Amino acid sequence: SGVAPYLIGGLLAVTVAGLLTFSRGGVISILAAAAVCVLLLARQGLFGRQALIGLGAVTLLVAAALTIHGSTRLATRLESLLHIASEDQPFNRRMLWNALLEAIPQYAVLGSGVGTHREVYPQYLDEDPTVDYTHAESGYLQLGLETGVPGLLLMLLGIYFVVDGCRQAFQRDGDRRASAAAAAVFSGLIVSALHSLGDFVWYIPACISLAVILAACACRLRQWHHAASPTTDEPTASESETTEWQVPRAGWIGGCVCAGLLTVMMVQTWWGPAFAASPWESYRKLAREQQAARRRTALDTHEEPFDEMARLLEATVASDPADARAHIRLAELYRRWFEVLQRDSANAMTLTQIRDAAIASQFESPESLDQWLTVAIGPNREMLDKALAHTRRGLQLCPLQGEGYIYLAELAFLEGQGEQAKPSYINQALRLRPRYGPVLMAAGSELAMAGNWEAAIETWKRAYHDDYESQVRIMEIMAPVVPAEFFMENFRPDRIGMGRLLNHYRGLQRQRDVQIIGRRYIELTVQEAEANPAESLPLWMSASSTATLLDETQYALEFNRRAVQAAPNDFNARQALGNKLLAQRYYTEAVEQFKWCLSRAPNDDALRQSLMAATKGMHDGTQQPVVSRVPVDPTASVPR
């Protein structure tokens, strides 16, 4: 009775902490464990009045804590269980599970190999996922894929033994302690087994450690049951002695030495990966930020910190040379870095142009090829050499990384391999990553080189929306040879993609296409701005600048007005509006905007001069008459 308050307090703390994680699986596990344990205790007659009062008190305290700290958010998370497979989610667990169910029969005998899930599942997906599923979101499916039928049978056999141990403890009549312990152990294990149906809890160290401890407890309960005498519930001294296995001192010494050596080997194995974890996570964070920045902007001028990302990845492979994914990421980074450096070089040839020229030249020896590359691309050659070396190493460590074969197809010419090697690399990449954007991009390029443009375009359509680099490469290939209408109809770019397309056609000085794309870009931008008023300021300003580009001054002015309405305290939006009003001789409204800006920046001479010009225009009688504002209907009023 003295420890009861502490047990209740611990139960309360664990329950509240578990619920406040807002994990749907965690909440369901807590409720299921509590329900199973209460039912088992009640069945054994161990759930009396005091236990009921304690459970009620814990429930009330948990409800009070959740009311204070987050009941609304928890309710929202639980409600989302009803919509877990809704169409609003671009990729969900069911799609992953369907892919694994298709893959498992092909690896039923021995499995694909422990740890291979993240490299195998993309082969069976219907679409390219937006995230990298390192685990199967189901312990059973991952075991079935990686270890086949033998692994599943072994796991089910283990579950049977621990459940049977708890069952035998329940059969010990009159032993309330064993029954209570069995109820606690069984509820924890059954919840672990059920939770693993829809999550990868067995691959989380804390979760699997607790499951192993509970399994050991179940094993011990089983031993107690067999050691108990037929007439008493407790084992006798003589019976306990007969179950012991006497190990000589030399055996204990040898066992300790072996355990020590094994510990040293384990520490040595994981020492490098432990030190590699920090730079790897820093790189991943930086890479995600750069990817988000590329997706946010319609401009192709985003500068990436290649040197910092390379430093982090080099530190990763220095600590853990066996990290295959880090090697492939380094290869991809050096390849992109080379392309960026080449844009500003004296001989601004792309990697594709360099490869085609090298293959067409048919150099007699590797030395001749090296000399030509050194002259043609200078010090940037080092980036290509590093990219090829890391590609080779990454594929040696893990041949299932499909993107690595695309890099080989692009870089194998450095080793003197001709055009005939490229198709085999691309075919291997397609087998491993059949829906990955860069792989589809390379496959489409092969079809185009073979003259099958219709099939190439169909392949590129699938790659276009997958990643930023594929979009850029498709624009570089298609934009110079097709009109804007063809590109828009076949590839259907979104607002960001339309903005990139607009900038690309501007660079080609195709004014008719710029007009067509610009109108469509304004339409999409206005739609998005009206759908998201809280985040509409940059959208209205972008629409205004695009309308200015199209010489639609009235629309540019109206979009700028909408930007000021969306963010009345934004200095840049008001200054831009004042300048547009001044240029179009709406002096009265321009004076209003410039006065507001000067109240925030009284020392700005340019603003003061603009205010003086607007004031002078008001008194000179050259002001434009006030006209009604143009409507902003994205389907009817966008400039045509």
SULFENHU-V666004 format. One record per pair of residues at least 12 apart in sequence whose C-alpha atoms are under 6 Angstrom apart, sorted by the first residue. I is the first residue (numbers start at 1). GAP is how many residues later the second one is. Records with the same first field share a line. If there is no record, write none. Layout:
I: GAP, GAP
//
This chain:
12: 46
16: 46
22: 52
24: 54
29: 162
33: 154, 158
36: 151
37: 146, 150
40: 143
99: 25, 26
104: 41
107: 41
108: 40, 41
109: 39
110: 37, 38
111: 34, 35, 36, 37
112: 34
113: 33
114: 32
118: 16
119: 281
122: 311
123: 309, 310
127: 308
128: 307, 308
137: 61, 62, 63
138: 58, 59, 60, 61, 62
139: 57, 61
162: 53, 56
165: 53, 54, 56, 57
166: 16, 52
185: 29
272: 47, 48
273: 47
276: 40, 43, 44
279: 33, 37
280: 36
283: 26, 29
298: 198, 201, 202
299: 201
324: 70, 73, 74
327: 63, 67
328: 63, 66
331: 56, 59, 60
334: 49, 53
335: 52
338: 45
359: 59
391: 13
402: 27, 30, 31
405: 20, 24
406: 20
409: 13, 16
437: 26, 29
440: 23
441: 19, 22
444: 12, 15, 16
461: 30
484: 29
495: 29
498: 23
502: 12, 15
522: 21
523: 111
525: 14
526: 108
537: 26, 29
540: 19, 23
541: 19
544: 12, 15, 16
560: 17
574: 19
578: 12, 15
585: 38, 39
586: 37, 38
587: 27, 31
591: 20, 23
594: 17
//
